[in-house]
Every structure is written in structure tokens, then in C-alpha cells.
Amino acid sequence: MKAPYKLNANIISNNVFEANQSLETLKEGLKFLLSRYMKHKDRQIASKIVVQLELIMNHHDHQDFPSDRCAFYRLIRYWRLQSS
């Protein structure tokens, strides 16, 4: 089965995943970025995680409860601190 996104070494230096992708693809991209960050703790990767979380939170198919939205804001705040 082919991955819905490119898994190459240049993913960190390229643009983050596009907003017009499906919600599942965005979540898979987030998983990939998190695994990359666990191997190489880099501020650039952390900033890409922030963007990815914002894309997921603002995706038109993403439906959440207010408590879930608060969790996303906390995650974004945490990753922004990691990227600074």
C-alpha cells in the first residue's frame, strides 16, 4: 500500500503538508513529524508540528468538542515553546 504522502528525507526542508489534503492524510503527516522529532529533536520539526496541528484543527472535516479544542490549543502552545 502506498503512503498518502511522501516519506523522503527532504520532507523537513520542504513545505508542510497542504491544507487541501484529507483529514486522515494530515493526521498521518502529524504522526510522521512526531516520529521524526522523537529521533531528531529539532526546532524546525517542532514548528512544522505546530503548523500541522493548526491545519488539522481548522480542517473542514474536523469536528470536535470544546474540550478537544482546548487540548489542541494546549498542544499548539507546547510545540510553539519547543520550536522557540
C-alpha distance (Angstrom), angle and dihedral (degrees) to the residues before:
residue distance angle dihedral
M1 . . .
K2 3.77 . .
A3 3.81 118.8 .
P4 3.82 113.9 -112.7
Y5 3.80 90.0 -129.4
K6 3.77 136.6 37.0
L7 3.79 115.3 -85.9
N8 3.75 100.4 -163.0
A9 3.76 133.9 133.0
N10 3.80 92.2 -108.6
I11 3.80 95.1 61.5
I12 3.79 91.8 101.2
S13 3.79 94.5 52.4
N14 3.82 93.7 42.9
N15 3.77 126.4 75.4
V16 3.78 117.0 -73.5
F17 3.75 120.1 -102.3
E18 3.77 114.4 -63.8
A19 3.78 123.0 -102.7
N20 3.81 93.4 -128.1
Q21 3.81 92.6 67.6
S22 3.77 123.5 104.0
L23 3.78 120.7 -87.4
E24 3.80 91.8 -113.0
T25 3.80 91.3 53.4
L26 3.80 90.4 50.5
K27 3.82 90.4 50.9
E28 3.80 91.1 48.9
G29 3.79 88.7 50.5
L30 3.80 89.6 52.0
K31 3.80 90.6 51.5
F32 3.78 89.8 50.7
L33 3.81 92.9 49.7
L34 3.82 91.5 47.6
S35 3.79 91.3 51.8
R36 3.82 90.2 48.5
Y37 3.80 90.1 50.5
M38 3.80 91.8 50.8
K39 3.81 89.5 55.4
H40 3.82 96.8 40.6
K41 3.79 115.8 21.5
D42 3.77 99.5 -148.4
R43 3.80 130.6 159.7
Q44 3.78 91.8 -137.9
I45 3.79 91.4 57.8
A46 3.81 90.2 47.4
S47 3.79 90.8 53.9
K48 3.82 90.0 50.7
I49 3.81 88.4 52.0
V50 3.82 89.1 55.2
V51 3.79 91.1 52.7
Q52 3.80 91.3 46.2
L53 3.82 91.8 51.4
E54 3.79 90.4 49.9
L55 3.80 91.1 49.8
I56 3.80 90.5 51.7
M57 3.79 93.6 45.9
N58 3.81 92.8 49.6
H59 3.82 96.5 41.0
H60 3.81 113.1 123.9
D61 3.84 92.4 -128.8
H62 3.80 93.7 50.4
Q63 3.78 110.2 103.0
D64 3.75 117.6 -179.8
F65 3.76 143.2 163.4
P66 3.81 121.1 -113.2
S67 3.80 90.4 -103.0
D68 3.82 89.7 54.8
R69 3.79 90.4 51.0
C70 3.81 89.4 52.4
A71 3.80 89.0 52.0
F72 3.81 90.3 52.1
Y73 3.81 90.5 50.8
R74 3.81 90.1 50.6
L75 3.80 91.3 48.7
I76 3.79 91.6 48.6
R77 3.80 90.7 48.9
Y78 3.82 90.9 50.0
W79 3.80 93.7 49.5
R80 3.80 92.0 45.5
L81 3.80 88.0 57.1
Q82 3.80 89.6 49.9
S83 3.78 91.1 51.4
S84 3.81 95.9 49.8
